[in-house]
Amino acid sequence: MIEPHALALRDPGGNRPQRGKRSSRRAENGHRAVFARLSSAPPSRADGYMEWRVCPVCGGEDHRPLLEYADFQFYTDADVPKRVAIRQVQCQRCFAAFMNPVFTARGFAALFAEASASYGSSSGRQEEQIAWLGERGLLAPGATLLDIGCYEGSFLGKLPENVGGVGVDIDAPAIARARGHWGASGRHRFICADFETFDCGGAVDVITMYHVLEHLPRPVAVLKRLAELSISRTRLVVEVPVIEKVIFGDACGFLTVQHLTHFSIASLHNVLHEAGWRVLSAQGMEGYNGFRVVAEPAPRTGWRRDDGDHARLLGYMSGWYAALAEIDARLRHMDAPHWVLRGGGLQIEYLRHLTSLFAGDRDFLIVDRDPLKQGKTWRGIPILDTESLGELDWRDTRIVLSSYSHQEALREEARELGIPDAAVVQLYDRVSRY
C-alpha cells in the first residue's frame, strides 16, 4: 500500500502545509482528510464467485468475446475478496449479448453487498407504470397482480385499493420490510423465494417485471415458471433496457456489470417465445432506454435469429468508444496533483479501467454520502463524508463528479461549498436512468 499524502488545506494565515506532513485538522466525522495514490496491491482470489453458462437466449455454447475487465473491483476494499474478471460475450448462434461467466448466488451476495445506494428507479416511475397499466385495463377491480422483484413492496403499495398484490423477491430483509410496511392490511402478500421455483398459491391476472429480467442468469427458466403459474387471461408485462434505445451517458455503457443479459428487441422476443409467451404489444419508453411489452400465455414458438443484432452491437461499440473518448478529453483538460472523486460507487472503477484519470503522478480522495462506504478505502484511497470538502485548497485540487445519477445535484453542492467552477469536472451533460 502506498503511503497517503497530506491534504492541501486552507490556512487562514496563507501558509500551506508541506507535502508529506500530516495536518492536525480533522473532518467532523473523525477521519483525517488525506490523499493517497492508487494501490497496486495484487487482487485476492475470489473462488466460487463466477460460473460458466450457455447462452441465456438460445442455449448455444459458441461465444465470441466483446469486452473484458480484468481485476474489476466491486466497491470498497475488504477482507472478503471483491475482485473478479468480467467478460461480456456474443452468442455465435443467435447473436445475443451476455455476461459469461456469470455471478453465482454467493458471488452476487459478496460483490453487491454495498450496492443499495446504486439501485432503484427514478422519482415518479412507479406512478407512471401504474397509470400505464390502468389505461390498458390491466388493473380491473378485484384483479390480483404479481410483482417479480418487488424489493420492499412500494410498487404494490401504490396500487388502487381494489387491486390485490403478491410480491416475490430473493432479498429476505427487503421482504421482511415489505411485510412490515404493506402486509398488515392483508391486501398484499410477500414471498421470499427463488424466481424459478416459487409458488404464489393461486391464479393471478397480471404479472409485472420492471427491469428484473436483465439481472437473471436464466431468464427463460424464470419466464417458463411464470407461464406455468398463469391461466389464459393472465397478462405479463416486462420492461428491460434494449440496445436499440442506447443513450450514451455514463462510462459503463450498455454492457454494464450489473446486467447479466444485454437484450435487443429480438432477443427479448426470443426469450419470451421460447418460454411460452406471445407478445401482444411492445413500445419503447420516452426519456430512457426501457422497452416494455405485454404478453399472453401461448404455445412455445422457439427463438429466431435476427442478423441485424450483430450490426447493432458493432454500431453500439463504436458509439461507446466515441463517448469514452469525450469523457477522457474532459479529464485530460484538467491538470492538478490532487483529485477528489465525488462518489464512491462503481463509476470510479469504470473510470479506472477505461480512462486516463489514474495515470501519472496524482493522488486522490473519495467523498461519498453513503455511510456504508465512509471510513473505508477503495484501492487504498480513503473515503470520507462531505465535511471533508470544506478543508480543501482548490488552487491545486480538482473534483470529479463521479456519481452518474446525481450530476446536477453534485454540481449545485459544489457551488454551495464555494468550489470554483474551474475546479469541477462534470463528466456528463445529460443523465438518463430508469
C-alpha positions in Angstrom: 0.0 0.0 0.0 1.4 3.4 -0.9 1.7 5.9 1.9 -1.0 8.6 1.8 -0.1 12.2 1.2 -1.2 15.1 3.4 -4.2 17.1 2.2 -3.6 20.6 0.9 -5.7 22.5 3.5 -7.0 26.0 3.6 -4.9 28.1 6.0 -6.3 31.5 7.2 -2.8 32.8 7.5 -1.9 32.0 4.0 0.6 29.3 4.9 0.1 25.8 3.4 1.4 22.6 4.9 4.3 20.9 3.1 3.6 17.8 1.1 4.2 14.6 3.2 3.4 16.2 6.6 0.2 15.4 8.3 -2.2 18.2 9.3 -3.8 18.1 12.7 -7.1 19.3 11.3 -9.8 16.6 11.0 -13.2 16.4 9.4 -16.1 16.3 11.7 -16.6 12.6 11.1 -13.3 11.9 12.9 -11.4 10.7 9.9 -8.2 12.5 8.9 -8.5 14.0 5.4 -5.6 12.7 3.4 -4.9 12.0 -0.3 -3.5 8.7 -1.4 -2.1 7.1 -4.5 -4.0 4.2 -6.2 -2.8 1.0 -4.6 -1.0 -1.6 -6.7 -1.7 -4.5 -4.4 -2.5 -7.7 -6.2 -6.1 -9.0 -6.0 -7.2 -11.7 -3.7 -8.7 -14.8 -5.3 -12.5 -14.9 -5.2 -13.2 -18.6 -5.7 -16.8 -19.6 -6.3 -18.0 -16.2 -7.4 -18.4 -16.9 -11.1 -19.7 -19.8 -13.2 -19.8 -20.6 -16.9 -23.2 -20.7 -18.7 -24.7 -21.4 -22.1 -26.4 -18.6 -24.0 -29.4 -17.4 -21.9 -31.5 -16.9 -25.0 -30.9 -19.9 -27.3 -28.7 -22.3 -25.2 -25.8 -22.0 -27.6 -22.3 -22.8 -26.4 -20.2 -20.9 -29.1 -19.5 -17.4 -27.9 -17.0 -14.7 -29.0 -15.6 -12.1 -26.6 -16.7 -8.5 -26.8 -15.2 -6.8 -23.7 -13.3 -7.9 -20.6 -12.4 -6.1 -17.4 -9.5 -7.9 -15.6 -9.5 -7.4 -11.9 -12.8 -5.5 -11.6 -13.4 -4.4 -8.0 -16.9 -4.1 -6.6 -17.0 -1.1 -4.3 -14.7 -0.8 -1.3 -11.6 -2.7 -0.1 -12.4 -5.5 2.3 -11.0 -8.7 3.8 -13.5 -10.6 1.7 -12.3 -10.8 -1.9 -14.3 -8.5 -4.1 -12.4 -8.6 -7.4 -13.3 -10.7 -10.4 -12.7 -10.8 -14.2 -15.8 -9.6 -16.1 -16.2 -10.9 -19.6 -19.0 -9.9 -22.0 -19.6 -12.1 -25.0 -21.9 -12.6 -28.0 -23.5 -15.8 -29.0 -22.5 -17.0 -32.4 -25.7 -18.9 -32.8 -28.4 -16.2 -32.1 -26.2 -13.0 -31.7 -27.4 -12.4 -28.1 -25.0 -10.4 -25.9 -24.5 -11.5 -22.2 -22.0 -11.9 -19.4 -20.1 -15.2 -19.3 -19.0 -16.4 -16.8 -21.8 -15.1 -14.6 -22.2 -14.4 -10.9 -23.1 -17.2 -8.6 -25.5 -16.6 -5.7 -22.5 -16.4 -3.4 -20.6 -14.1 -5.7 -23.6 -11.8 -6.2 -24.1 -11.5 -2.4 -20.4 -10.7 -1.8 -19.8 -8.4 -4.7 -23.0 -6.3 -4.5 -23.2 -6.0 -0.7 -22.7 -2.2 -0.9 -24.9 -1.6 -3.9 -28.1 -0.5 -2.1 -27.5 3.2 -2.9 -27.0 2.3 -6.6 -30.3 0.7 -7.3 -33.9 1.9 -7.5 -36.0 3.8 -10.1 -36.1 7.5 -10.6 -38.8 9.6 -9.0 -42.3 9.1 -10.4 -41.5 5.9 -12.3 -43.9 3.7 -10.3 -46.8 6.2 -10.7 -46.2 6.1 -14.4 -46.2 2.3 -14.5 -49.5 2.1 -12.5 -51.2 4.7 -14.7 -50.0 2.8 -17.9 -51.4 -0.4 -16.6 -54.7 1.2 -15.7 -55.0 2.8 -19.2 -54.8 -0.7 -20.7 -57.4 -2.3 -18.5 -54.8 -4.3 -16.5 -55.9 -3.1 -13.1 -59.6 -4.1 -13.1 -61.4 -4.1 -9.7 -60.7 -7.4 -7.9 -57.6 -8.2 -10.0 -54.5 -9.8 -8.5 -51.1 -8.5 -9.6 -47.9 -10.5 -9.1 -44.7 -8.3 -9.0 -41.5 -10.1 -9.7 -38.5 -8.5 -8.0 -40.8 -6.5 -5.6 -38.0 -5.5 -3.2 -39.6 -3.5 -0.3 -43.1 -3.6 -1.9 -43.5 0.1 -2.7 -44.9 -0.5 -6.2 -47.6 -2.8 -4.8 -48.3 -0.3 -2.0 -49.3 2.3 -4.7 -51.8 0.1 -6.5 -55.5 1.0 -6.4 -57.2 -0.2 -3.2 -59.4 -2.6 -5.2 -56.4 -4.5 -6.6 -54.5 -7.1 -4.6 -50.8 -7.8 -4.9 -48.3 -10.6 -4.4 -44.7 -9.6 -4.3 -41.7 -12.0 -4.8 -38.1 -11.3 -4.1 -35.0 -13.2 -3.1 -33.9 -10.4 -0.7 -35.1 -11.7 2.7 -34.5 -8.4 4.6 -36.4 -6.5 1.9 -39.3 -8.9 2.1 -39.4 -8.5 5.8 -39.6 -4.8 5.5 -42.3 -5.1 2.8 -44.4 -7.3 5.1 -44.0 -4.9 8.0 -44.9 -1.9 5.9 -47.6 -3.2 3.4 -48.7 -6.6 4.7 -50.7 -5.6 7.8 -53.8 -4.8 5.8 -53.9 -8.3 4.3 -54.4 -6.8 0.8 -50.8 -7.7 -0.3 -48.7 -10.8 0.3 -44.9 -11.1 0.1 -42.9 -14.2 -0.6 -39.2 -14.7 -0.2 -38.3 -17.3 -2.8 -36.3 -18.1 -5.9 -38.0 -16.9 -9.1 -37.6 -20.2 -10.8 -39.3 -22.3 -8.2 -41.7 -20.1 -6.2 -45.5 -20.7 -5.9 -47.9 -17.8 -5.3 -50.8 -20.0 -4.2 -53.4 -19.1 -6.8 -54.2 -17.6 -10.2 -53.0 -14.1 -11.0 -54.3 -11.6 -13.6 -51.2 -9.6 -14.2 -47.5 -10.2 -13.7 -45.0 -7.4 -13.8 -41.3 -7.5 -14.2 -39.8 -4.0 -14.4 -36.0 -4.1 -15.1 -35.6 -7.5 -13.5 -35.1 -9.9 -16.4 -31.7 -8.5 -17.4 -30.4 -9.3 -13.9 -31.2 -13.0 -14.0 -28.8 -15.8 -15.0 -31.6 -17.9 -16.6 -34.3 -15.6 -17.9 -36.0 -18.4 -19.9 -36.3 -20.6 -16.9 -38.0 -17.8 -14.9 -40.4 -16.9 -17.7 -41.3 -20.6 -18.0 -42.1 -20.7 -14.4 -44.4 -17.7 -14.8 -46.1 -19.4 -17.7 -46.7 -22.5 -15.5 -48.4 -20.3 -12.9 -50.6 -18.4 -15.4 -54.0 -19.0 -16.9 -55.4 -17.9 -20.2 -56.4 -14.4 -19.0 -53.0 -13.7 -17.4 -51.0 -10.9 -18.9 -47.3 -10.5 -18.4 -45.7 -7.0 -18.5 -41.9 -7.0 -19.0 -39.6 -4.0 -19.3 -35.9 -4.2 -20.0 -33.2 -1.8 -21.4 -32.6 -2.6 -25.1 -29.6 -1.9 -27.3 -31.8 -0.1 -29.9 -32.5 2.6 -27.3 -29.0 3.1 -26.0 -28.3 6.6 -24.6 -24.6 7.2 -24.5 -24.3 8.5 -20.9 -22.0 7.1 -18.3 -18.8 5.3 -18.8 -20.1 1.8 -18.1 -22.4 1.9 -21.1 -24.9 -0.7 -22.1 -22.8 -3.7 -21.3 -22.8 -2.9 -17.6 -21.6 -5.3 -15.0 -25.0 -5.1 -13.1 -26.8 -6.8 -16.1 -26.3 -10.5 -17.0 -28.1 -10.4 -20.3 -27.9 -7.4 -22.6 -31.2 -7.5 -24.6 -32.1 -6.4 -28.0 -35.7 -6.2 -29.1 -35.2 -9.5 -31.0 -33.6 -11.3 -28.1 -36.3 -10.1 -25.7 -38.9 -11.6 -28.0 -36.9 -14.8 -28.3 -36.8 -15.5 -24.5 -40.5 -14.8 -24.3 -41.4 -17.1 -27.2 -39.0 -19.8 -26.0 -40.7 -19.8 -22.6 -44.3 -19.9 -23.8 -45.4 -16.3 -24.2 -46.8 -14.5 -27.2 -46.1 -10.7 -27.4 -49.3 -8.7 -27.8 -47.8 -5.2 -27.8 -44.5 -3.5 -27.4 -43.2 0.0 -27.1 -40.1 2.0 -26.3 -40.4 4.3 -23.3 -39.7 8.0 -23.5 -36.7 9.6 -21.9 -34.7 6.4 -21.1 -33.7 3.1 -22.6 -36.6 1.0 -21.4 -38.6 -1.2 -23.8 -42.0 -2.5 -22.5 -44.0 -5.5 -23.8 -47.3 -7.1 -22.9 -47.6 -10.9 -23.5 -50.1 -13.7 -23.0 -49.6 -17.4 -22.4 -49.1 -19.3 -25.7 -47.5 -22.5 -27.1 -43.8 -22.2 -27.4 -42.6 -21.0 -30.8 -38.8 -21.0 -30.1 -36.2 -18.4 -30.9 -35.4 -16.9 -34.3 -32.1 -15.2 -35.1 -32.1 -11.6 -36.2 -29.0 -11.0 -38.2 -29.3 -7.3 -37.6 -28.3 -7.8 -34.0 -24.7 -8.3 -35.0 -24.6 -5.0 -36.8 -26.4 -3.2 -33.9 -23.8 -4.4 -31.4 -20.9 -3.3 -33.6 -22.6 0.1 -34.0 -23.1 0.3 -30.3 -19.4 -0.5 -29.5 -18.3 2.2 -32.0 -20.5 4.8 -30.4 -19.5 3.8 -26.8 -15.8 4.2 -27.6 -16.5 7.6 -29.0 -18.4 8.6 -25.8 -15.4 7.3 -23.7 -13.1 9.5 -25.7 -15.2 12.5 -24.9 -15.2 11.6 -21.2 -11.4 11.2 -21.3 -10.9 14.5 -23.0 -12.7 16.3 -20.1 -10.4 14.6 -17.7 -7.2 15.4 -19.7 -8.3 19.0 -20.0 -7.8 19.4 -16.2 -4.4 19.2 -14.5 -3.6 19.1 -10.8 -1.7 17.0 -8.3 -4.8 16.4 -6.1 -8.1 14.9 -7.2 -11.3 14.4 -5.3 -13.8 11.8 -6.6 -17.3 12.9 -5.5 -19.0 9.5 -5.4 -17.6 6.1 -4.4 -19.8 3.8 -6.5 -18.9 1.6 -9.5 -18.3 4.7 -11.6 -14.8 5.1 -10.2 -14.0 1.5 -11.1 -15.1 2.1 -14.7 -13.0 5.3 -14.8 -10.0 3.3 -13.6 -10.4 0.7 -16.4 -11.5 3.0 -19.2 -9.9 6.4 -18.8 -6.5 8.0 -18.2 -7.6 9.6 -14.9 -5.4 7.5 -12.7 -2.3 7.7 -14.9 0.7 9.8 -13.9 1.7 11.5 -10.7 -1.7 12.2 -9.0 -3.2 11.4 -5.6 -6.8 11.0 -4.7 -9.5 11.3 -2.1 -13.1 10.0 -2.3 -16.1 11.7 -0.8 -19.4 9.9 -0.5 -22.7 10.3 1.4 -23.2 6.6 1.8 -22.4 5.6 5.4 -21.7 2.1 4.2 -18.6 3.4 2.4 -17.4 6.2 4.7 -14.2 5.4 6.7 -13.3 2.6 4.2 -11.0 2.7 1.2 -11.2 1.9 -2.5 -8.0 0.5 -3.9 -6.2 2.2 -1.0 -7.8 5.6 -1.4 -9.7 6.8 1.7 -13.5 7.5 1.5 -14.8 10.4 3.7 -18.1 12.2 4.1 -18.9 15.6 2.6 -17.5 17.6 5.6 -14.0 16.9 4.1 -14.8 19.1 1.1 -14.6 22.2 3.3 -10.9 21.6 4.1 -9.5 21.7 0.6 -7.5 24.3 -1.2 -8.9 24.3 -4.7 -5.9 26.0 -6.3 -4.2 22.7 -6.9 -7.2 20.3 -6.4 -9.8 19.2 -8.9 -13.1 17.4 -8.1 -14.7 14.8 -10.5 -18.4 14.4 -10.2 -18.1 10.6 -10.3 -21.7 9.7 -9.4 -23.6 9.5 -12.7 -27.2 9.7 -11.4 -26.6 12.9 -9.4 -24.5 15.1 -11.7 -26.7 18.2 -11.4 -27.1 17.9 -7.6 -23.4 17.5 -7.1 -22.7 20.5 -9.3 -25.0 22.5 -7.1 -23.4 21.1 -4.0 -20.0 22.3 -5.3 -21.3 25.8 -5.9 -22.8 26.0 -2.4 -19.5 25.0 -0.9 -17.7 27.7 -2.8 -15.8 25.3 -5.1 -14.7 27.2 -8.2 -16.3 26.1 -11.4 -12.8 25.8 -12.9 -12.0 23.0 -10.4 -15.1 20.9 -11.2 -15.1 18.2 -13.8 -18.6 17.3 -14.8 -18.3 14.1 -16.9 -21.9 14.0 -18.2 -24.1 16.7 -19.6 -27.2 14.5 -19.8 -28.3 12.0 -17.2 -30.8 9.3 -18.2 -31.8 6.5 -15.8 -34.6 4.1 -15.2 
